[in-house]
Amino acid sequence: MRKKIWMFHKVNDIPLRSKFLLIYVLSILLPVITINLFFYQRTSADIKVREQENLRKSMERAAGELLGMIDESVALSRMIAADDSLYEALDRTYRSPVDYYNEYHGFLRDKLTRYMSANILEVRIYTDNQTIQTGSHYIVMDQGATSLPGLKQLEKTSGGIMVVDYNETSGFNPGTRISVIGKMDTYDSYANYAKYSKIDLEVSRVYSILNRETDSLQLRLVDGTNRTVVSSGDITEGNSGALVDMPMTGDNTKSEYMIEKSLGNLAYLKGWKLIGVADTRHLDQLLEEARNSILGLLAISIVVPSVLIYIILRSYHYRVRKLARHMEKVRNERFDLIDIHEGRDEIGGLIRTFNMMIGMIHSLINDVYKLEIRQKDLELDRVRTELSMLQSQMNPHFLFNTLNALLVVSTKNGYTEVIEIIKSLSLLMRQLLSRSDNLIPLQEELQFTTLYLQIEKFRFGELFDYTFDIDPEATTLRIPRMSIQPLVENACKHGLQARKAGRLIKVTAKLSESGLDVRVIDNGIGMDEGKLTQLLRDMRSDQPLDGGHVGLRNVYRRLELFYAGDVNFTINSEAGTGTDAGYHIPYARLELKE
């Protein structure tokens, strides 16, 4: 067990790139090369075996056709030897050439014609009857040119028939001859003269049989003395050829592409055989095609998996290396996120987990900083609160005592309008100082807004007026405190102050199908599209406002705080016409008055 654990530890010590390379070489490259080499060897062996079988079949086919031609000639020779009428005509002693020619024209001239066929070139009969005239199919033998080829060998045979080959130099068709010669001694009563038959095979037919296999095989017909009688490709029909002494011994007989086929074991074919030498160009072409196919398959088998393995391993290696580098940064207290395509595999899961961890670390660090800042802010707030408490011990009492004194003086002197304004201002200040910042009924917010509008009405007199359009069912709904009055104040300050007369503010609160709509509409100077866009941008930013509108930002922030972004705050304005500001609160976020 310890040994196995030690081996695993050793594997863990190998770099990731070396592991991938080792896996590629041992699991892909070597097996693919080995399998393709084995497949090539087996394919080459199969091609050689198949070609040898084809050669054997070609040899057997050619040998069978040649043997058929010879057997046909032997059968014809025996038929001639059994014709007694022919014996009687050839064994007769003619008194004069005129008698012979009469017999010839009457009987002998067409006697041998019926034995002719496509495989037979010529049929002749040789005799030592001197009363016969040499010509056509009948030859009188002598020691000269009219001697029978192979006569000495025929006399030595016991079968009375044999196959001979020789070079014909006389006549109209000189060249190689393959002939079947036989004794005509069947009838003892016609034995006054010696008689022999000679049947010449059609050599062009022999060439056509041999040349039929020239695409894959070079054939040679060899006689009993190891002389090449006919060879494929050496002669064509109508040309002459000669016998060539070519002994088939030595290195030629050891070639794996040379095949010998005996024509038979009969006495007249003793030693005759067919030798075939394979045309290695055809075999080499087949082997080359097999080799090219194997090489192409090998290339595909290596390139395609290599590309896929490279893409896959590069994906793993690249992301693991990124992860390792960022973990090294964490060691150096640099908490950077891994900004790459993570993927959905295990490495992608590690990267996502790492980024989540880094995000949590950032959050914890920010929380720590915020806690420190908050602690400092709390300390400052505590100091400010103490100072404010010291100041507030006097300011509210002083303010309300002063307002009460003004109220007593105005009552004694009969200043009715001043009395109402002082009462409204006193109620306004008490609500500002006494109420907390939370949700209140819409009715209370409208009352507070009414106090402010009464003061503005006192300021502008007949130049200013206001109206309310409130849905009765909406008065009990709770909204954030100070969410309408700042909108009214902003309309008075920025919209109506520059207008000379006819200043009007309308406050509406309606229930729609989706929630509560609160709008503050004025007929002031309004804003063009550029100023409105800049106002909306400033209202949503944290930068200090240079041009005022602090109340709008406060209302927007308070609505966002209470309703977590579910409220829809809008401002619509047109230069020279007026401004419409307000918000929409969904029913799901509204509360009834307790």
Secondary structure, 3 states (H helix, E strand, C coil): CHHHHHHHHHHHCCCHHHHHHHHHHHHHHHHHHHHHHHHHHHHHHHHHHHHHHHHHHHHHHHHHHHHHHHHHHHHHHHHHHCCHHHHHHHCCCCCCHHHHHHHHHHHHCCCCHHHCCCCEEEEEEEECCCCCCCECCEEECCCCCCCCCCHHHHHHCCCCEEEEEEEECCCCCCEEEEEEEEECCCCHHHCCCCEEEEEEECHHHHHHHHHCCCCCEEEEEECCCCEEEEECCCCCCCCCCCCEECCCCHHHHHCCCEEEEECCCCHHHCCCEEEEEECHHHHHHHHHHHHHHHHHHHHHHHHHHHHHHHHHHHHHHHHHHHHHHHHHHHHCCCCCCCCCCCCCCHHHHHHHHHHHHHHHHHHHHHHHHHHHHHHHHHHHHHHHHHHHHHHHCCHHHHHHHHHHHHHHHHHHHCCHHHHHHHHHHHHHHHHHHHCCCCEEEHHHHHHHHHHHHHHHHHHHHHHEEEEEEECHHHCCEEEECCCCHHHHHHHHHHHHCCCCCCEEEEEEEEECCCEEEEEEEECCCCCCHHHHHHHHHHHHCCCCCCCCCHHHHHHHHHHHHHHCCCCEEEEEEECCCEEEEEEEEEHHHCEECC
